[in-house]
Every structure is written in structure tokens, then in C-alpha cells.
Amino acid sequence: SRCGRMAGGARMVQSLKKAMQIKPYVADVGIVAEPDVPDLSKESLLTVSGIKAYWNALIMRPVGKIMARSKIRSDGGKAMAGFNYKALEKEVAEKYETYNVALAAWDQRALEATCTDTFLASLKADEKMQAARKRFRLEWDGSVDSVSTYSVAILPIEEIKVTFTQIRLRIRASQRLRVLDPKTGKQVAGQEEHKGTDEYWVIERPITRENGTWRFAGKLPHKNKPLS
């Protein structure tokens, strides 16, 4: 009947609408971490804030890391079932070297594999770096001395049912960046010798996505001397 055909058509339209609904895709969430390392000098023990900083560094952070590791394993399914910080730190050391080589050569494919979309966009927008890249040839070489996990943030995004994890890491390395004349290959700027660096980075992964990988979300500034 005509009414039956109309009802069937309406159901089909509703089914098509439902099938065509587009879920929002969030590639990354941007850095969610403390901007600076707290002051952990001996003099800071004379202040209330200093005592709190020591308490957090020596007691609360280690406990938090243990709890976060369990949460990552449980929420991340099979892909994260064997997660541990030592394996991650080894992976980060390799990614750090890959990232720096790729950044100097502006290897966009390698940068996409090691950087979040937001972080890569900020690199593209760095006018000073892009200007140097156009005029000169940049070369990076170095090696990572150590990587240590500083803090962990687990960030569930309920609207898209995806949980991101951001891990703040301390990376100590020996490295140099050479600026070369593209025609002669002669060094015109940069470091002659390798220099020791002590940096804090944030690495991120959508742990509930099957194809998720750890990528750098950015480098953090730190003014105070960290606890060794």
C-alpha cells in the first residue's frame, strides 16, 4: 500500500542518516602537563612549597606512576597489556634521535611518525627555523644518554570514547646541530662539538585506538634544577 511504502521509505532515510553520521576525530589533545620542574634545591626545604615539592617528587609521583601503569594496561587492551616504563624509555630514546635527524633534514614523513599533528603544526609555523632551512643545510648528530619517566597523565575524552595518555620524560643527550653552506658544505654556524643537554618532553598516545603510537607532543621549558 501507499502508506506502507511511505513508512518503509522513512525507515530507509533514517537508516541512511544514522549510517552517514560522522564521529569527530581527535588526533591529539595538546600538551597537558606542568610547565616547569619544581624547585628541589636544599634551600627550598625551608619553605612550605619546597616541602610539598619534595613530598610530591619522592612519594606521590612514584605512587602515581605505578597506578597509571595499571590503568594504561587495563584501558589499553591487548596493545597495552605489556606496557612498562623501561620499554617506553628505550623507544623514546630511538624516537628522539629519529626526530632530531628528521627535523634537521625536514623529513616530513619521519616527522609525522614521531610528532603529534599539533606539535608538527607548530614546527611548520616556526618562521625562524623555516627561514634557516631554506638558506642552509642543517645536520644533527648525537645520542641519548638516558631517558626517565617524570609524570603520567591519563586523559579520557568521553565525547569520542578515546583515552589519551601523556607521559612527561626527562631526556639527557649529547648532541650538536651543524649549519652548513648548501653549496660548499662548509660549516657556517651551530656547534663544533657535542654538547650535553637536559630536556623535558611530553610524549602522547591514544591508548584505546588499535593503531595508536607514541608521538612527541612537544618540549617543555624548565627553569629549576630537577631532582637527580
N, C-alpha and C positions, 0 to 999 in steps of 0.2 A: 504494500500500500504506500501511498504518498507519505503518510506520517511516519511509517516505518523507515522509508528511505531517508527522510529528513533527520530522524533520530540517529540512524546509522552514520550519516554524513557528519553530524555534530560530534559523535564519539570519535570519528576519524580525525576531525580537526583538532579536538582536544588531545588525542594521542600524538599527533604531529607536533603540536605546541610543546608538549611535555618532552618529546624526543629532541626537539631543537633548542631546548633551554641550554644556555651556555653558562657553565660554572666559572666564577672568577678564578684566574690562575695567579698565584703569588709566587714569583721566582725566589725572592729573598725578602728579609724584613729590615735590612739595615742594621747597623751596629746597636746592640743593646748591652752596654757594659759601662763600668765605672771609667771616667776619663783619665784618672791618674792613679798611680800606685800610692797608697797611704804612706805617710812619714813613719818609718820604723827605726829611726835613729835612737841611740841611747837617751838623748835629751828628751825625746818625745814621751818617755816613761814618766816624766814629771808632770804630764798633763792628762786630763781625763780622756781627751780624744786619742792621745797616744796609747793609753792603756787599752782602750776599746779596739784600736787598730791591731795591737799585739794579740788580743784575745781572738779577734776575727782571723788573723793570719795563722795563728798556731793551733787553734781549736776548731772554730766554726768552719773555715774553708775546707780543711781536710775531711771533716764530717760531711759537709755539703757535697764534696766530690764523690764520696762513697755512695751517698743517697742518689745523686744524679746518675752515676754509672748504672745503678739498678733500674732507675726509671728509663734510661735510654735503652737498656736491654729489653725491658718489658714492653715499652711502647713501640719500639722499632721493629718488632717481629723478627723473622729469620735473618734479615740483612744485618741486624744489630745484635743478635743473640750472643756473639762472642766479643762484643766491644770491650776494649780495655785501653787505658791511657798510654801505656808503653807503645802499643802498636800504632796508636794515633800519632804519638810524638815522632815515631820513626817516619810515618807517612808525611807528616808536616815538614820534616827536615828535607825530604826529597822534593816536596811541592814548593818549598821556599826557594830552593836553588833553581827549579824549573821556572818559577815565576820571575825571578830576577833576570835570568838569561832571556826569557821571552819579552820582558819589559824593555830591556836594552835594545833588543833587535826588533821590537814591536811585532812580535809573532802573535797575531790576533787569535788564531786558533788555540794556541797554548794558553793565552791569557783567559780566553773563555772557559777553558777547562780548569783553571786554577783560581779564578776570581768570580765573585757573585756579579750579577748584572749591575747592581747599584754601584759596586766598587769599580767595575770596569768603566762605567759611565763617567765616574769622577776622574779616572785616569785620562780618558779621552778629552775631558774638559780642562785638563791642566795645560794651559796655554804655554807656560814656560817650558815644560817638558816637550810638548809637541814642536815648539819652535826649535829647540836644541836637536831634536830627532831629525828635522828637515835639513838642518845645516851641517850636522856632524854624524859620524858613525859612533854609536855607543857600544861598549863591550863590558860585560860584567863577568867577573870570575871570583869564586870564593867557595867556602864550605861552612856548614853548620857545625858548631862545637857542641851545642846542647839545646834541647827543647824541653820545657817543663810546663805542666798544666797549672794555671793560676786559679781560674774560677770557671764555673759552668752555669749557663742559663738555659732553661727549657721553656720554650715559648709556644704553647698551643694556640693555633688560630682556629677558633671554633667555626667561623663562617665557612671555611673551606675544608674543615676537618683534616688539617695538616699540622703536625708538630715540628717546629724547627728547634734545633739545638745550636747554641753558640758557645764556643769554648775560647777562653782567653788564655793565650800562651806566651811564655817568655822565650824568646829565641836569641841565643848568643851565637854570633858568627864571626868569621874572619873573611873580609871581602874588600873588593875595590871596584870602582866604576871608572873606566877609562874613556875619555872623549877624544876621538881620532879624526884627523882630517880625512874626508872620504876619498880624496884623490891620492894623497901621498901615504896614508896610513900612519902618519906621524901623530904622536900624542900631543894634544894642544891644551888639555885640561884634565881634571879628575885626579885620582890618586895614583901615585907611582908605586906605593907599597900597599900591602893588605892592611886593613885597619879592623881592630876588634869592635864589634857593635853589640849593643844590648837593647833589644826591642821587645815591645809587647804587641801582639797581633790577635785579631779575632778571626776564628775560622767557623764556618757555619755549614749545617747540613739539614735538609728536611728529612728527618729520620723515619717518617711514616710513608715516604714515597719509595717505591721499589728501586727506582733508578737514581736515587739521591746520592750525591757525592759531597765530600768535604771540599769547600772552596773558601778562599780568603775573603773576608768581609771588609778588611781594612786594617791599618796600623794605628795603634793608639799612642798619643803623646803621654809621656810620664815625666814629672818634674822631680819627684823624690827618689832617693836611693832605695831600691827594693831590698827586701829581706833575703839574704843569701841562702 
